[in-house]
Amino acid sequence: MPIISDPSLPNFPAIREAIMAAPPRPDGFPLTALRDADHLGALRDAPHFQQFLAELRREAARARSTPIPALPFSLFHLFETTGDRAAYERPYFDRRRRLAALVLETAVAQTDTSLPALHDLIWEVCSEYTWALPAHLPVGVEAVQAYRLPPEQIIDLFAAHTAHALAETLALLGERLDPWLHYRVRTEIEQRIFQPLFHDPRHFKWEVEPINWAAVCGGCVGMAALILEDDRERLAGMIDRVMRALACFLDGFGADGGCLEGIDYWAYGFGHYTYFAAMLYRFTNGRLDLFQSKKVQRIAAFPQAISLGGDAFVNYSDAAERVTIQAGLGSYLRARFQQPLPALGQPSFHTDPIYRWGNVSRDLLWSEAALGPTAVLDSSVYLPDCAWVVDRRVIDGQTLAFSAKGGHNDEPHNHNDLGHFILHLGGESLLADLGAGVYTRQYFGAERYEALHTGSHGHSLPVINGVRQRNGRAHAATVLNYQSQPDGVVFALDLTRAYPETAALTSFTRTFVWTVDAASGTAVLRLVDGFRFKQATADLEECFISLHQPSLTGETAVWCGQHGTVTLHFGQEQFTPRVDAVATQTHAGEPITAYRLRLRAGQAATNQEAVFVFTCHL
């Protein structure tokens, strides 16, 4: 476990002192506002909540009038037998969607119409074999038997979310729920969550991994404890253990505040860090504040650093290019840190497609009336711990941006993508990152890097002597040069170690020179790849990836978007071009076509220099 040295994270004596001195919880804590008649009246009349409330009413009506979806063994078993996650997760998440709708509609409308359906749903959720997803359990009954805990006591992201949702349901609706449900929910959370986490000195893997899981699982369980646990000595120990997981989460960020997992995982992990921190601050009457450090403030500023305007972001690893940050989370962070936050949506019941309770409830609790879009500004950002460069210029309201990355090939949600880059014009990435593929067992297994989305062949990178980049911490980039200039940026990387020995490289360097002419709405990226081989080779293929089909003419390739074009000039005497159209799917399973421009070297040489000039026009 890391030593907690960040001043925003208190040690155990400070935690115990604050917990022991905390005042009694108010009724409905932490959602007391949703039990106040005057607040509810104002909420029901607020213009910015009308869409949310209309959606909420429709969802509650659906939950009352249709059967609770079943979770049979045939669906539970699919992940093991075929690798499919979605068939089980659809009804699982629909149950959580119904739960959020029935609970919040009961609270906001101050009616008991939905209580019979809600009672049955809570009972059914409490009867689930496990609250964890099959994808997060040991695979196969033998592995399950060998694990230290049975499936019903394994705490993954969604077991933690379920505990959080049920605990706040008890707090919010109180005596309106049948006493049997209070008894059942408390018993299930004690047995499924509190006992395996707080009464076993052995740790879950997520407690010591510097990724979003540490904040989500720790934060959700911590919030459930703050609501349900009345023994203050026990609660202090619970919160101390949660705090150590949060320390691991913060360890996943460098001093630059950059999130290697990307913007949507930033929203997930730091969102639940925020939900817990806000609840703990309130519970302890302000004595425990987890937002104090400069590092946490830089983490909160990460979305602005990588914004491409609107809901678009630089999207390396398994991140999505387009993300809407929850209105409640964005409102809270904007008020707390007094800084802009891009891509804030208006409150909607459907913003989170899997209806995580923290997101849905805080949208209703925290969303400000005057969110409005946050304008993206000219900025040149270098995140040295991530080894990411982002240079963006706004010309006549349109964003013209370049980004590239170094790092290593064992990052969270890793892609083999060292030296990969993005060109973004007017709301579209014409040279793009494909983001995450469909999550299956195979996607996170030994064959992960055979997939287009994760392997280096799905990025704008060369294939050298028939081999691609390899995964692993040893396969890393070294930053040779970074210079911010008034009209652009220079970024140079040594990528020799990104490739295995079979590439027969002595060295491989990649240099980006990005220059913007704002007056003409143009920019030029000059990309220079320098290769030195152990022996003369012509087996070199440069690849560039896009979701737009390029047109080829002589020694140029042109990608056209709605608001801009990118024209690549390459040496026709040096390279032979071809375009492959590759059918694939988005993370959500929607079919798309990716286009790989492949430029194959025609002459053998020990030393080669490839120069590519990308001219960008808005």
C-alpha positions in Angstrom: 0.0 0.0 0.0 1.3 3.5 -0.7 2.1 5.8 2.2 -0.4 8.6 2.4 1.7 11.7 2.0 -0.7 13.9 0.0 -2.0 16.6 2.3 -5.5 16.2 0.9 -5.7 12.7 2.4 -5.7 12.5 6.2 -4.1 9.8 8.3 -6.0 7.5 10.7 -5.8 9.7 13.8 -7.3 12.6 11.9 -10.0 10.4 10.3 -10.9 9.0 13.7 -11.0 12.3 15.4 -13.2 13.8 12.7 -15.6 10.8 12.6 -16.0 10.7 16.4 -16.7 14.4 16.5 -19.1 14.4 13.6 -22.7 15.5 14.3 -25.6 13.1 13.9 -26.7 12.5 10.3 -29.7 14.5 9.3 -32.7 12.6 7.9 -32.1 11.6 4.4 -28.3 12.2 4.5 -26.7 12.8 2.0 -29.9 13.6 -0.1 -31.6 15.7 2.5 -32.6 18.3 -0.1 -34.7 15.6 -1.9 -36.8 15.2 1.3 -37.5 18.9 1.7 -40.9 20.0 0.4 -39.8 23.5 -0.5 -36.7 22.3 -2.4 -38.7 19.7 -4.2 -41.3 22.3 -5.3 -38.6 24.5 -6.7 -36.9 21.6 -8.4 -40.2 20.5 -10.1 -40.6 24.0 -11.4 -37.0 24.6 -12.5 -36.7 25.0 -16.3 -33.3 23.2 -16.5 -34.8 20.1 -14.8 -37.8 19.7 -17.1 -36.2 17.3 -19.5 -34.8 15.2 -16.6 -38.1 15.0 -14.9 -40.1 14.1 -18.0 -37.6 11.3 -18.7 -37.8 10.2 -15.1 -41.6 9.9 -15.2 -41.5 7.9 -18.4 -38.9 5.5 -16.9 -40.8 5.0 -13.7 -43.9 4.3 -15.7 -42.0 1.7 -17.7 -40.6 0.1 -14.6 -44.1 -0.1 -13.1 -45.7 -1.6 -16.1 -43.2 -4.1 -17.4 -41.6 -7.2 -15.7 -38.3 -7.0 -14.0 -35.8 -8.6 -16.5 -34.5 -12.0 -15.6 -30.8 -12.8 -15.0 -30.8 -16.5 -15.9 -27.8 -18.9 -15.8 -27.7 -19.0 -19.6 -26.8 -15.3 -19.7 -24.5 -15.5 -16.6 -22.5 -18.3 -18.3 -22.0 -16.6 -21.7 -18.9 -14.6 -20.7 -17.1 -17.9 -19.8 -18.2 -19.8 -22.9 -18.1 -17.2 -25.6 -16.6 -14.1 -24.1 -19.8 -12.1 -24.5 -20.5 -9.5 -21.8 -23.4 -7.6 -23.2 -26.2 -10.3 -23.1 -26.0 -10.5 -19.3 -25.2 -6.8 -18.7 -28.2 -5.4 -20.6 -30.8 -6.8 -18.1 -28.4 -6.2 -15.2 -28.1 -2.5 -16.0 -31.8 -2.3 -16.9 -32.5 -3.3 -13.3 -30.3 -0.4 -12.0 -32.0 1.9 -14.5 -35.4 1.0 -13.1 -34.1 1.3 -9.5 -32.9 4.9 -10.1 -36.2 5.9 -11.8 -38.5 4.4 -9.2 -36.5 5.8 -6.2 -36.1 9.3 -7.6 -39.7 9.5 -8.9 -41.0 8.4 -5.5 -38.9 11.1 -3.8 -39.5 14.0 -6.3 -43.2 13.4 -6.9 -43.9 12.7 -3.2 -46.2 9.9 -4.2 -46.4 6.2 -3.3 -47.5 5.1 -6.7 -44.2 3.4 -7.5 -43.6 1.8 -4.1 -45.0 -1.6 -4.9 -42.8 -2.0 -8.0 -39.9 -0.6 -6.1 -40.3 -3.0 -3.2 -40.3 -6.0 -5.6 -37.3 -4.6 -7.5 -35.2 -4.1 -4.4 -36.1 -7.6 -3.2 -35.0 -9.0 -6.6 -31.7 -7.1 -6.6 -31.0 -8.4 -3.1 -31.6 -11.9 -4.4 -29.1 -11.7 -7.2 -26.5 -14.5 -7.1 -23.8 -11.8 -7.1 -23.8 -8.1 -7.6 -20.5 -8.3 -9.5 -20.5 -8.7 -13.3 -19.5 -12.1 -14.7 -16.7 -10.4 -16.5 -15.2 -9.4 -13.1 -15.3 -12.8 -11.5 -12.7 -15.6 -11.9 -13.5 -17.4 -15.1 -14.8 -20.9 -14.6 -16.1 -22.8 -11.6 -12.6 -24.2 -10.7 -11.1 -20.7 -10.6 -14.1 -19.5 -8.5 -13.6 -22.4 -6.1 -9.9 -21.6 -5.8 -10.6 -17.9 -5.1 -10.5 -16.7 -1.5 -14.1 -15.4 -1.6 -17.3 -16.7 -3.1 -18.9 -14.8 -6.0 -21.5 -13.1 -3.8 -18.6 -11.5 -1.7 -16.5 -10.3 -4.6 -16.5 -6.5 -4.8 -16.2 -5.1 -8.3 -17.3 -1.8 -9.6 -20.9 -2.8 -9.9 -21.2 -4.6 -6.6 -20.0 -1.3 -5.1 -22.4 0.7 -7.1 -25.3 -1.5 -6.0 -24.4 -1.1 -2.4 -24.2 2.7 -2.8 -27.5 2.8 -4.6 -29.4 0.7 -2.0 -27.9 2.5 0.9 -29.0 5.9 -0.4 -32.4 4.4 -1.2 -32.9 3.6 2.4 -31.7 7.0 3.5 -33.8 8.9 1.0 -37.1 7.1 1.3 -36.7 6.1 5.0 -39.9 4.9 6.6 -41.7 4.9 3.3 -40.0 1.6 2.6 -41.2 -1.6 4.2 -39.1 -2.5 7.3 -38.3 -5.8 5.7 -36.4 -4.0 2.9 -34.4 -2.0 5.4 -33.5 -5.3 7.1 -32.7 -7.1 3.9 -30.7 -4.3 2.3 -28.6 -3.8 5.5 -28.0 -7.6 5.8 -27.0 -8.0 2.2 -24.6 -5.0 2.2 -23.0 -6.2 5.5 -22.5 -9.7 4.1 -21.6 -8.9 0.5 -19.6 -5.7 1.0 -18.6 -4.8 4.5 -17.5 -8.2 5.8 -15.2 -9.1 2.9 -13.7 -5.6 2.7 -13.4 -4.5 6.3 -13.1 -7.8 8.2 -10.4 -9.4 6.0 -6.8 -8.2 6.1 -6.3 -9.4 2.6 -7.0 -6.8 -0.1 -8.9 -6.8 -3.3 -6.8 -6.1 -6.3 -8.4 -2.8 -6.9 -7.3 -1.5 -3.5 -3.7 -1.4 -4.7 -4.1 -0.4 -8.4 -3.7 3.2 -9.4 -6.7 3.2 -11.7 -10.4 4.3 -11.6 -11.5 1.1 -9.8 -9.8 2.3 -6.6 -11.9 5.5 -6.5 -15.1 3.9 -7.7 -15.1 0.9 -5.5 -13.6 2.6 -2.5 -15.8 5.7 -2.9 -19.0 3.8 -3.3 -18.4 1.5 -0.4 -17.2 4.4 1.7 -20.5 6.3 0.9 -22.5 3.2 1.9 -20.6 3.1 5.2 -21.2 6.7 6.0 -24.9 6.1 5.6 -25.4 2.7 7.3 -22.7 2.4 10.0 -23.7 3.8 13.4 -20.6 2.5 15.3 -18.3 5.5 15.0 -15.2 3.5 15.9 -15.9 0.9 13.3 -16.8 3.6 10.8 -13.4 5.4 11.4 -11.6 2.1 10.5 -13.8 1.7 7.4 -13.0 5.2 6.1 -9.3 4.7 6.8 -9.2 1.6 4.6 -11.2 3.5 1.9 -8.7 6.4 2.1 -5.8 4.0 1.3 -7.6 2.9 -1.9 -8.0 6.6 -2.8 -4.3 7.2 -2.2 -3.7 4.5 -4.8 -6.1 6.2 -7.2 -4.2 9.5 -6.9 -0.9 7.6 -7.4 -2.2 6.9 -10.9 -1.8 10.6 -11.8 1.5 12.3 -12.2 2.1 15.8 -10.9 0.7 17.1 -14.2 -2.8 15.8 -13.3 -3.1 13.8 -16.6 -5.2 10.7 -16.7 -3.6 8.0 -18.8 -7.0 6.2 -18.9 -8.6 9.1 -20.8 -11.4 11.5 -20.3 -14.3 9.1 -19.7 -12.3 7.1 -17.1 -11.3 10.5 -15.6 -15.0 11.2 -15.3 -15.7 7.8 -13.8 -12.8 7.6 -11.3 -12.5 11.3 -10.3 -16.3 11.6 -10.4 -16.7 9.0 -7.6 -13.7 10.4 -5.8 -15.7 13.7 -5.8 -19.0 12.1 -4.7 -17.3 10.5 -1.7 -15.2 13.5 -0.9 -18.3 15.7 -0.9 -20.2 13.3 1.4 -17.2 12.9 3.8 -16.8 16.7 3.9 -20.4 17.1 4.9 -20.5 14.2 7.3 -17.5 15.6 9.2 -18.8 19.2 9.1 -15.8 20.2 6.9 -13.0 18.7 9.0 -12.0 16.2 6.3 -11.5 17.8 2.9 -10.0 15.7 0.1 -9.7 18.6 -2.4 -6.9 20.5 -0.7 -3.8 19.5 -2.7 -2.5 21.1 -5.8 -2.3 17.7 -7.5 -6.1 17.2 -7.0 -6.7 20.6 -8.4 -4.6 19.8 -11.5 -6.5 16.5 -11.9 -9.8 18.5 -11.8 -8.4 20.7 -14.7 -7.5 17.7 -16.9 -10.7 18.0 -19.2 -9.8 21.5 -20.1 -6.2 20.5 -20.9 -7.3 17.9 -23.5 -10.5 19.5 -24.8 -10.9 19.8 -28.6 -14.1 21.9 -28.3 -17.7 20.9 -27.7 -17.8 17.3 -26.4 -14.6 16.2 -28.2 -11.4 15.3 -26.4 -8.0 13.8 -27.2 -8.8 10.1 -26.8 -5.8 7.8 -26.3 -6.1 4.3 -24.8 -9.7 3.1 -24.4 -11.1 6.6 -24.1 -14.0 7.8 -26.2 -13.5 10.9 -28.4 -16.9 12.3 -27.5 -17.9 12.5 -23.9 -20.5 14.4 -22.0 -19.5 15.1 -18.4 -22.4 14.7 -16.0 -24.1 18.0 -15.3 -24.1 17.5 -11.5 -20.4 16.5 -11.3 -19.4 19.4 -13.6 -21.5 21.9 -11.6 -19.9 20.8 -8.4 -16.3 20.9 -9.7 -16.8 24.2 -11.4 -18.1 25.8 -8.2 -15.4 24.2 -6.0 -12.4 25.1 -8.2 -13.7 28.2 -9.9 -12.5 27.1 -13.3 -14.2 26.2 -16.6 -15.1 22.6 -17.4 -15.9 21.6 -21.0 -18.6 19.3 -22.4 -21.1 19.7 -19.6 -24.5 18.4 -20.7 -27.9 19.6 -19.4 -29.4 17.4 -16.7 -30.8 14.2 -18.3 -31.8 10.9 -16.8 -30.1 9.2 -19.7 -26.7 10.9 -19.7 -25.1 7.8 -18.1 -26.0 4.9 -20.4 -25.6 2.4 -17.6 -27.4 4.5 -14.9 -24.8 4.5 -12.1 -26.6 5.8 -9.1 -24.0 8.4 -8.2 -24.2 10.1 -11.6 -28.0 10.1 -11.9 -28.7 11.2 -8.3 -26.0 14.0 -8.3 -27.3 15.3 -11.6 -30.6 15.9 -9.8 -28.9 17.1 -6.6 -26.2 19.4 -7.9 -26.9 20.6 -11.5 -26.8 24.4 -11.9 -29.4 26.2 -13.9 -26.9 28.2 -16.1 -24.4 25.6 -17.3 -24.0 26.6 -20.9 -21.2 25.6 -23.2 -17.6 26.4 -22.1 -15.6 27.9 -24.9 -12.4 26.2 -25.8 -9.4 28.5 -25.9 -6.1 28.6 -27.7 -3.7 26.5 -25.7 -0.5 24.5 -26.0 -0.4 21.9 -23.3 2.4 19.5 -22.5 1.7 16.8 -19.9 5.2 15.5 -19.1 4.2 12.6 -16.9 1.8 11.3 -19.6 4.1 12.5 -22.4 1.2 14.0 -24.2 1.3 17.1 -26.4 -1.9 19.0 -27.2 -1.8 22.2 -29.3 -5.2 23.7 -30.3 -6.1 27.0 -32.0 -9.6 28.4 -32.4 -10.1 30.1 -35.8 -13.5 31.6 -36.5 -15.1 29.4 -33.9 -13.5 26.2 -35.3 -10.9 24.1 -33.5 -7.7 23.2 -35.3 -5.6 20.9 -33.1 -2.7 18.5 -33.1 -1.8 15.9 -30.4 0.8 13.2 -30.1 1.9 10.8 -27.3 4.8 9.0 -25.9 4.6 7.0 -22.7 4.9 3.2 -22.5 2.9 0.2 -23.6 1.7 -0.9 -20.2 -0.5 2.0 -19.4 -4.0 1.6 -17.9 -6.4 0.5 -20.7 -3.3 0.3 -22.8 -3.0 0.5 -26.5 0.3 -0.2 -28.3 0.4 3.4 -29.6 3.7 5.1 -28.8 4.3 7.9 -31.3 0.6 7.9 -32.4 -1.0 11.3 -33.2 -4.3 13.0 -33.9 -5.2 15.9 -36.3 -8.6 17.5 -35.4 -10.3 20.0 -37.6 -13.7 21.7 -37.0 -15.1 19.1 -34.7 -13.7 16.0 -36.4 -10.5 14.0 -36.0 -9.4 13.4 -39.6 -6.3 11.5 -38.4 -7.9 9.7 -35.5 -7.7 7.4 -32.6 -10.3 4.7 -32.9 -10.8 4.5 -29.1 -12.1 1.4 -27.4 -13.4 -1.7 -29.1 -16.2 -3.8 -27.8 -15.3 -5.1 -24.4 -15.3 -8.9 -24.4 -13.2 -11.6 -22.5 -10.9 -11.7 -25.5 -10.4 -8.0 -25.6 -8.9 -8.2 -22.1 -7.1 -11.5 -22.7 -3.9 -12.7 -24.4 -5.2 -11.8 -27.8 -5.9 -8.1 -26.9 -3.3 -6.6 -29.3 -4.6 -8.5 -32.3 -7.6 -6.2 -32.2 -7.5 -3.2 -34.5 -8.4 -0.7 -31.8 -5.6 -1.8 -29.4 -2.8 -3.0 -31.6 -0.3 -0.6 -33.2 -1.7 -1.6 -36.6 -4.8 0.4 -35.7 -2.8 3.6 -35.0 -0.8 5.9 -37.2 2.4 4.0 -36.8 4.8 2.0 -39.0 5.1 -1.7 -39.3 8.8 -2.5 -39.3 10.2 -5.6 -40.8 6.8 -7.1 -40.5 6.4 -6.5 -36.8 4.3 -4.1 -34.8 4.9 -2.5 -31.4 4.8 -4.8 -28.4 3.0 -4.4 -25.1 4.8 -4.3 -21.8 6.5 -1.6 -19.6 9.8 -2.2 -21.3 8.4 -1.1 -24.6 8.6 2.7 -24.0 9.2 6.0 -25.7 11.8 8.5 -24.7 11.0 12.2 -25.1 13.9 13.8 -27.0 12.6 17.3 -27.4 9.5 19.4 -26.6 9.3 23.1 -27.6 6.3 25.3 -27.4 6.4 28.1 -30.0 4.1 31.0 -30.7 2.8 29.3 -33.8 3.0 25.7 -32.8 5.0 23.0 -31.2 8.0 20.6 -31.7 7.8 17.2 -30.2 10.4 14.4 -30.8 10.5 10.8 -29.6 12.9 7.9 -29.6 10.6 4.9 -30.4 13.3 2.3 -30.8 12.2 0.4 -27.7 8.6 0.3 -28.8 9.4 -2.5 -31.2 10.9 -5.9 -30.4 14.3 -7.2 -31.4 12.8 -8.8 -34.5 12.3 -5.3 -36.0 16.1 -5.3 -36.4 16.3 -1.6 -35.4 19.3 0.3 -34.3 17.2 3.3 -33.8 13.8 4.9 -34.7 13.0 8.5 -34.0 9.8 10.4 -34.8 9.7 14.2 -34.9 6.6 16.3 -35.1 6.8 20.0 -36.2 3.4 21.6 -36.0 3.0 25.1 -37.3 -0.3 27.1 -37.4 -1.1 30.1 -39.6 -4.2 31.4 -37.9 -4.7 34.2 -40.5 -5.3 31.7 -43.3 -6.9 29.0 -41.2 -4.2 26.5 -42.0 -1.6 24.4 -40.3 1.2 22.1 -41.4 2.4 19.1 -39.6 5.8 17.9 -40.8 6.4 14.4 -39.6 9.9 13.0 -39.9 10.7 9.3 -39.2 14.3 8.4 -39.0 15.3 4.7 -39.1 18.6 3.0 -38.7 18.6 -0.8 -39.3 21.0 -3.5 -38.4 21.0 -4.5 -42.1 19.5 -3.0 -45.3 15.8 -3.6 -45.5 12.9 -2.5 -47.7 10.3 -4.1 -45.4 9.0 -0.8 -44.0 5.4 0.2 -44.1 4.1 3.5 -42.8 0.4 3.5 -41.8 -2.1 6.3 -41.1 -5.5 5.7 -39.6 -8.8 7.6 -40.1 -12.5 7.1 -40.0 -12.7 9.1 -43.3 -11.7 7.4 -46.6 -8.7 9.2 -48.2 -8.5 9.9 -51.9 -5.2 9.1 -53.6 -3.7 11.2 -56.4 0.0 10.7 -57.3 2.0 11.5 -54.2 -0.9 13.0 -52.2 -3.7 11.6 -49.9 -6.6 13.8 -49.0 -9.0 13.3 -46.1 -12.1 15.5 -46.2 -14.3 16.3 -43.3 -17.4 18.5 -42.9 -15.3 21.6 -41.9 -11.8 20.9 -43.0 -9.4 18.8 -45.1 -6.0 17.2 -44.5 -3.7 16.7 -47.4 -0.7 14.5 -47.0 2.3 14.8 -49.3 4.7 11.9 -49.5 7.5 10.8 -51.8 5.9 8.7 -54.5 9.4 7.5 -55.5 9.9 6.3 -51.9 6.5 4.8 -51.1 3.7 2.8 -52.8 0.3 3.7 -51.4 -2.8 1.6 -50.8 -5.9 2.0 -48.7 -7.5 -0.8 -46.7 -11.1 -0.4 -45.5 -11.4 -2.4 -42.2 -14.9 -3.1 -40.8 -14.9 -2.8 -37.0 -17.2 -1.7 -34.2 -17.4 1.1 -31.7 -17.2 0.4 -28.0 -21.0 0.4 -28.0 -21.1 -2.3 -30.8 -22.1 0.0 -33.7 -20.5 -0.9 -37.0 -17.9 1.5 -38.4 -15.3 1.4 -41.1 -11.7 2.4 -40.4 -9.4 3.4 -43.2 -5.7 2.5 -43.1 -3.5 4.4 -45.6 -0.5 2.0 -46.1 2.7 3.5 -47.6 5.2 0.7 -48.4 8.9 1.5 -48.9 10.3 0.5 -52.3 14.0 0.4 -51.7 16.3 -1.4 -49.3 18.5 0.8 -47.1 20.3 0.6 -43.8 19.4 4.2 -43.0 16.0 5.7 -44.1 14.3 9.0 -43.5 10.7 9.3 -44.3 9.2 12.8 -44.4 5.5 13.4 -44.5 3.8 16.8 -44.8 0.2 17.1 -43.6 -1.5 20.4 -44.7 -4.6 21.2 -42.7 -7.3 23.6 -44.0 -10.3 24.8 -42.1 
